[in-house]
Amino acid sequence: MSKTFRPYELNQRLLLPPDLREWLPEGHLALFVSDVVDALDLSALFAVYEQGDGRGQPPYDPALMVKLLVYAYCTGKPSSRQIERATYEEVAYRVLAADQHPDHASIADFRKRHLAALANLFVQVLRLCQAAGLVKLGHVALDGTKVKANASKHKAMSYGRMAAAEQKLEEEVQELLAQAAAVDRAEEARYGQGQRGDELPAELARRESRLRKIREAKAALEQEAKEKAEAAATAAQAKIAERQRYEAETGQKAKGRAPTVPEPAQAHPPAKAQRNFTDPDSRIMKDGATKAFEQAYNAQVAVDSQAQIIVAAAVTQEANDKQQLVPMLLAVEDNVGQLPQKASADAGFFSEANLTAQAVEGVDLYVPPERQPHTASGAVAPEAVPAEGWVREQMRHKLQTPEGQAVYKLRKAIVEPVFGQIKEVRGFRRFSFRGLVRVAAEWTLICLTHNLLKLFRGRTGLLAA
């Protein structure tokens, strides 16, 4: 490796005490984090430094920075300024930094620069958990939680208000332009060619900037409406084709009304559709715990029942979880090499398309449908159930059996404590970054450190082996 870094030797001998590691008791979390990071493949981070020309001060060793960040997320202290201060004031941070003190700008720049690579370490840590026997995939529970975006909900505007604001700002801009022209003419007559006042152009720039942001937000909402209409049109056309095939094969007219195919070119956003100017990727969502509406993202996890290890993580802009069941289960397969035997999720994940998806047909699913009245016996006989409602009623019946009740009862105990540990114990309630891609990477880093803490508490000499 040709790149030169600042000296970093955690085992460097000092006068008192003789070894930095002796500043901490044996079995301390910081030492465990150090050992785990040393066991990970950090080549993707090191490779970035090989692309430079070698000029300037040597950077801090990436292993040092990774250890500081991972330990900081484990202990609920992800602020770069807090980390810098801790390298002076807290023994564990000082040990991990080998008595070096990266400033907060260097820490923030490193995290921002390598956020995707840090998130990719999730699978490596997950595989360590799997090798330690903490992942069995007998039962995986799925759930989502709302995490605040790094943006205020008061910086959002609805599509309906945008139209009115756009018109008003356009009028103000034109008025200011006229005033600026009048001032220019008056000053040129008084002072000569090329003289003008500065106060009006500055005011004009503020309005033009806001007008530009509103127009960009409007265009984004209109594009989203068009894309949703295109998806709805494709689904409607597929249903129409299925009805035609059914009628051709049976000679009978299909029941129900034929679906309407929307015209994407005519699609418009609802008047209440909102866009945030600070983080346009975030959405207004209702927090399930507080019942308050927040500017947020919907953070997803799939948790293995053996030791509450997160085996898949994702972030979505959708407020509900209906579209997340199949992608999350496929992510489990990608991460650990196989699908779980059983999977449970709450009613928010239910749809007949999810339960009949070919990609997860080998998984024994426990996902209740929406609450609906039952028969007196608590189950509906198959012959009495309409064909289009069979999947729903079959799942309802499955969850009323003793085995179904026993499996589904475990769901809360598997997945919901994970959110409690992340939000309450470690205090992670708001993303540091903006934009869906960076937010998803930070959530993966949070989940990585959750698994690392589980591995720390359940370690069985894995690293020594």
C-alpha positions in Angstrom: 0.0 0.0 0.0 1.7 3.2 -1.2 -0.4 5.8 0.6 1.3 7.2 3.7 -0.9 7.9 6.8 -0.1 9.5 10.1 1.4 7.0 12.5 -1.2 4.9 14.2 -0.1 2.1 16.6 -2.7 1.2 19.3 -0.1 -1.1 21.0 2.5 1.7 21.2 4.5 1.5 24.4 4.3 4.6 26.7 6.1 5.3 30.0 2.9 5.2 32.2 1.0 3.1 31.7 3.1 0.8 29.5 0.2 0.0 27.1 -2.7 2.1 25.9 -5.0 -0.9 26.2 -4.3 -1.0 29.9 -6.2 2.2 30.3 -9.3 0.2 29.9 -10.5 -2.9 31.8 -10.3 -6.2 30.0 -13.5 -6.9 28.0 -14.4 -3.2 27.5 -16.6 -2.4 24.5 -14.0 -0.1 23.0 -11.4 -2.9 22.8 -14.0 -5.2 21.3 -14.9 -2.6 18.7 -11.2 -2.2 17.9 -10.7 -6.0 17.5 -13.8 -6.3 15.2 -12.8 -3.4 13.0 -9.3 -4.9 12.7 -11.0 -8.1 11.5 -13.1 -6.4 8.8 -12.1 -5.8 5.2 -11.5 -2.0 4.9 -10.0 -2.2 1.5 -12.8 -0.1 -0.1 -11.9 2.8 2.3 -8.2 2.5 1.8 -8.6 2.4 -2.0 -10.0 5.9 -2.0 -6.6 7.3 -0.8 -4.7 5.7 -3.6 -6.4 7.9 -6.1 -4.8 11.1 -4.8 -1.5 12.7 -5.8 0.1 12.2 -2.4 0.5 15.9 -1.7 -0.6 17.6 1.6 -0.6 16.4 5.2 -0.9 12.6 5.7 -4.6 11.7 6.6 -5.6 9.9 9.7 -5.5 6.1 9.4 -9.0 5.0 8.2 -9.0 2.2 10.8 -8.7 4.9 13.5 -11.6 6.9 12.1 -13.8 3.8 11.6 -13.3 2.7 15.2 -14.1 6.2 16.5 -17.3 6.4 14.4 -18.5 2.8 15.2 -17.9 3.3 18.9 -19.6 6.6 18.8 -22.7 5.2 17.2 -22.7 2.3 19.6 -22.7 4.7 22.6 -25.2 7.2 21.2 -22.7 10.0 20.4 -22.5 10.4 16.6 -21.8 14.1 16.7 -18.4 14.9 15.2 -17.8 17.7 17.7 -18.7 15.3 20.6 -16.3 12.7 19.2 -13.4 15.3 18.9 -14.0 16.4 22.5 -14.2 12.8 23.7 -10.7 12.0 22.3 -9.4 14.4 25.0 -11.9 13.8 27.8 -12.9 10.1 27.6 -10.5 7.2 28.1 -12.2 4.9 25.6 -12.1 7.4 22.8 -8.5 8.3 23.6 -7.5 4.7 23.5 -9.2 4.0 20.1 -7.5 7.1 18.7 -4.1 6.0 20.1 -3.9 9.4 21.8 -4.5 11.3 18.6 -7.2 13.9 18.3 -8.9 14.3 14.9 -10.7 17.6 14.7 -14.5 17.5 14.1 -14.2 18.7 10.5 -11.9 15.8 9.7 -14.3 13.3 11.4 -17.4 14.8 9.6 -15.6 14.8 6.2 -14.5 11.2 6.6 -18.0 10.1 7.5 -19.5 12.0 4.6 -16.9 10.7 2.2 -17.0 7.1 3.2 -20.7 6.8 4.3 -21.6 4.2 1.6 -18.5 2.1 2.4 -19.2 2.2 6.1 -22.8 1.0 5.5 -21.4 -1.8 3.4 -19.6 -3.2 6.5 -23.1 -4.2 7.7 -23.0 -7.5 5.9 -19.5 -8.3 7.3 -20.6 -7.7 10.9 -23.8 -9.7 10.2 -21.7 -12.6 8.9 -19.7 -12.5 12.2 -23.0 -12.7 14.1 -24.0 -15.6 12.0 -20.7 -17.4 12.6 -21.2 -16.8 16.3 -24.5 -18.7 16.2 -26.6 -15.6 16.8 -28.6 -15.9 13.5 -30.8 -19.0 12.9 -33.4 -17.7 10.5 -36.1 -19.9 12.1 -38.3 -16.8 12.6 -37.7 -13.3 11.3 -40.0 -10.4 12.3 -40.4 -7.3 10.2 -41.4 -3.8 11.2 -40.9 -0.1 10.4 -40.5 3.0 12.5 -40.6 6.7 11.7 -37.3 8.5 12.2 -37.2 12.3 11.9 -35.5 13.8 8.9 -32.8 16.5 9.2 -35.4 19.0 8.2 -38.2 21.0 9.7 -41.8 20.2 8.7 -42.3 24.0 8.7 -40.0 24.2 5.7 -42.5 22.2 3.6 -45.2 23.5 1.3 -48.3 21.9 -0.3 -48.7 21.7 -4.0 -51.8 23.9 -3.7 -50.0 26.6 -1.8 -47.1 26.4 -4.3 -49.3 27.6 -7.1 -50.5 30.7 -5.2 -47.0 31.4 -3.8 -45.4 31.1 -7.3 -47.9 33.6 -8.8 -47.3 36.1 -5.9 -43.6 35.8 -6.0 -43.6 36.2 -9.8 -45.5 39.4 -9.4 -43.1 40.7 -6.7 -40.1 39.8 -8.9 -41.5 41.7 -11.8 -42.3 44.7 -9.5 -38.8 44.7 -8.1 -37.3 44.4 -11.6 -39.3 47.5 -12.6 -38.1 49.3 -9.5 -34.5 48.3 -10.1 -34.7 49.6 -13.7 -36.2 52.9 -12.4 -33.4 53.3 -9.8 -30.8 52.5 -12.5 -32.2 55.2 -14.8 -32.4 57.8 -12.0 -28.8 57.1 -10.8 -27.4 57.0 -14.3 -28.9 60.5 -14.9 -27.5 61.7 -11.6 -24.1 59.9 -11.4 -23.4 58.8 -14.9 -23.4 55.5 -16.8 -22.8 52.3 -14.8 -23.9 53.5 -11.4 -26.7 51.7 -9.6 -28.1 50.9 -6.1 -27.3 47.6 -4.4 -30.3 47.2 -2.1 -32.9 46.2 -4.7 -30.8 43.5 -6.5 -30.2 41.8 -3.1 -33.9 41.8 -2.3 -34.7 40.6 -5.8 -32.2 37.7 -5.5 -34.0 36.4 -2.3 -37.3 36.3 -4.1 -35.9 34.8 -7.2 -34.2 32.1 -5.2 -37.5 31.2 -3.4 -39.4 31.3 -6.7 -36.8 28.9 -8.2 -37.1 26.5 -5.2 -40.9 26.5 -5.4 -40.8 25.8 -9.2 -38.4 23.0 -8.6 -40.6 21.5 -5.9 -43.7 21.8 -8.1 -41.9 20.0 -11.0 -40.8 17.2 -8.7 -44.3 16.7 -7.3 -45.7 16.7 -10.9 -43.2 14.1 -12.0 -44.0 11.9 -9.0 -47.7 12.1 -9.9 -46.9 11.2 -13.5 -44.8 8.2 -12.4 -47.6 7.0 -10.0 -50.1 7.3 -12.8 -47.9 5.3 -15.2 -47.5 2.5 -12.6 -51.3 2.5 -12.0 -51.9 2.4 -15.8 -49.6 -0.6 -16.1 -51.4 -2.4 -13.3 -54.8 -1.6 -14.7 -53.8 -2.9 -18.1 -52.6 -6.1 -16.6 -55.9 -6.6 -14.8 -57.8 -5.9 -18.0 -55.7 -8.5 -19.9 -56.3 -11.0 -17.1 -60.1 -10.4 -17.4 -59.9 -10.8 -21.1 -58.0 -14.1 -20.8 -60.5 -15.3 -18.2 -63.5 -14.5 -20.5 -61.8 -16.1 -23.5 -61.1 -19.3 -21.6 -64.4 -19.7 -19.8 -66.8 -18.0 -22.1 -68.2 -16.1 -19.1 -68.1 -12.4 -18.4 -65.7 -11.5 -15.6 -67.4 -10.2 -12.5 -67.0 -6.7 -11.2 -66.2 -3.4 -13.0 -63.3 -3.3 -15.4 -60.5 -1.1 -14.0 -60.0 2.4 -15.4 -56.7 3.1 -17.0 -55.4 6.5 -15.9 -53.7 8.9 -18.4 -50.2 9.8 -17.1 -50.1 13.0 -19.2 -53.2 14.3 -17.3 -52.0 13.4 -13.9 -51.6 16.2 -11.3 -50.5 16.0 -7.7 -53.2 16.3 -5.0 -53.4 19.9 -3.6 -52.3 18.6 -0.2 -49.2 16.8 -1.6 -46.2 18.4 0.2 -42.5 18.9 -0.6 -39.8 19.9 1.9 -37.3 22.6 0.7 -34.6 21.4 3.1 -34.7 17.7 2.5 -37.0 17.1 -0.6 -36.7 13.3 -0.2 -38.3 13.3 3.3 -42.1 13.1 3.8 -44.7 14.2 6.3 -45.4 11.0 8.3 -47.4 10.2 11.4 -45.3 8.9 14.3 -46.9 5.7 15.7 -45.8 6.4 19.2 -46.6 10.1 19.6 -49.4 10.3 16.9 -47.7 13.6 15.8 -47.0 14.4 12.2 -43.3 14.8 11.5 -40.9 15.4 8.6 -39.5 11.9 8.5 -38.4 8.7 6.8 -39.8 5.2 7.3 -36.9 3.0 8.6 -37.3 -0.8 8.1 -35.7 -3.8 9.8 -36.0 -7.5 9.6 -34.9 -9.1 13.0 -33.9 -12.7 13.6 -35.6 -14.3 16.7 -32.4 -16.0 18.0 -30.7 -12.9 19.4 -32.5 -9.9 17.9 -29.9 -9.5 15.2 -31.0 -7.2 12.4 -30.6 -9.3 9.2 -31.9 -6.6 6.8 -32.3 -2.9 6.9 -33.8 -0.3 4.6 -35.4 3.2 4.4 -38.4 4.1 2.4 -40.3 7.4 1.7 -43.6 5.6 1.9 -45.5 6.2 5.1 -47.0 2.7 5.1 -45.3 -0.6 5.0 -47.4 -2.4 2.4 -44.7 -2.5 -0.3 -41.9 -3.6 2.0 -42.6 -7.2 2.9 -41.1 -8.9 -0.2 -38.1 -6.5 -0.7 -37.1 -7.0 3.0 -37.3 -10.8 2.8 -35.3 -10.8 -0.4 -32.7 -8.5 1.4 -32.5 -11.1 4.1 -31.6 -13.7 1.5 -29.0 -11.5 -0.1 -27.4 -10.7 3.3 -27.2 -14.2 4.8 -27.7 -16.5 1.9 -31.2 -17.9 2.5 -34.7 -17.0 3.3 -36.1 -17.5 6.8 -38.4 -20.4 7.6 -41.0 -18.2 9.2 -41.7 -14.4 8.9 -44.1 -12.3 10.8 -45.2 -8.7 10.3 -48.1 -6.5 11.4 -51.2 -5.7 9.4 -49.5 -2.7 7.7 -47.5 -5.2 5.6 -50.5 -7.2 4.4 -51.5 -7.4 0.8 -52.6 -10.4 -1.2 -49.9 -9.7 -3.7 -47.3 -9.9 -0.9 -48.6 -13.2 0.4 -48.7 -14.8 -3.0 -45.4 -13.5 -4.4 -43.5 -16.3 -6.0 -40.1 -14.9 -4.8 -41.0 -15.7 -1.1 -43.3 -18.7 -1.6 -41.0 -20.9 0.5 -41.5 -18.7 3.6 -44.2 -19.5 6.2 -45.8 -16.1 6.5 -47.8 -14.7 9.5 -49.2 -11.3 8.4 -52.7 -10.4 9.6 -55.1 -8.7 7.2 -57.0 -5.6 8.1 -59.5 -6.1 11.0 -62.8 -7.4 9.6 -65.8 -9.1 11.2 -65.5 -12.8 11.6 -68.1 -15.6 11.6 -69.3 -17.0 14.9 -66.8 -19.9 14.7 -63.9 -17.4 14.1 -63.1 -18.9 10.7 -64.7 -19.0 7.2 -65.2 -22.3 5.4 -63.3 -22.4 2.2 -66.4 -23.1 0.0 -68.1 -20.0 1.4 -65.2 -17.6 0.7 -65.2 -15.6 -2.6 -62.2 -16.5 -4.8 -60.8 -13.0 -4.7 -60.9 -13.0 -0.9 -59.4 -16.4 -0.3 -55.9 -15.3 0.6 -57.2 -12.9 3.2 -59.5 -15.4 4.8 -56.9 -18.1 4.7 -54.4 -15.9 6.6 -57.1 -14.9 9.1 -57.9 -18.6 9.8 -54.1 -19.4 10.0 -53.6 -16.8 12.7 -56.6 -18.2 14.7 -55.0 -21.6 15.1 -53.0 -22.3 18.3 -49.8 -22.5 16.3 -50.5 -19.3 14.4 -51.3 -17.4 17.6 -48.1 -18.7 19.2 -45.9 -17.6 16.3 -47.5 -14.2 15.8 -47.4 -13.5 19.5 -43.6 -13.5 19.3 -43.5 -10.8 16.7 -43.6 -7.9 19.2 -41.0 -9.5 21.5 -38.6 -9.9 18.5 -38.7 -6.7 16.6 -40.1 -3.9 18.8 -37.4 -4.0 21.5 -34.9 -3.3 18.7 -36.4 0.0 18.0 -36.5 0.7 21.8 -32.8 0.0 22.0 -32.0 2.2 19.1 -34.2 5.1 20.0 -34.5 5.1 23.8 -31.2 3.6 24.9 -28.9 5.0 22.2 -31.0 8.2 21.6 -31.1 7.9 17.8 -34.3 9.8 16.8 -33.1 12.0 14.0 -30.9 11.4 10.9 -27.8 13.5 10.5 -27.8 13.5 6.8 -30.3 14.6 4.1 -31.4 12.7 1.0 -32.7 9.2 0.7 -29.4 7.6 -0.3 -27.4 9.1 2.6 -30.2 8.5 5.1 -30.4 4.8 4.1 -26.6 4.5 4.5 -26.8 6.1 8.0 -29.6 3.8 9.0 -27.6 0.8 7.9 -24.7 2.1 10.0 -27.0 2.3 13.0 -28.2 -1.3 12.4 -24.6 -2.4 12.0 -23.7 -1.0 15.5 -26.8 -2.6 17.0 -25.6 -6.0 15.8 -22.1 -5.2 17.0 -23.5 -4.6 20.5 -25.4 -7.9 20.4 -22.2 -9.7 19.3 -20.3 -8.0 22.1 -22.8 -9.2 24.7 -23.1 -12.7 23.2 -19.5 -13.2 22.1 -18.1 -16.7 22.3 -14.5 -16.2 21.5 -15.3 -15.8 17.8 -12.5 -13.3 17.1 -9.9 -15.3 18.9 -10.9 -18.4 16.9 
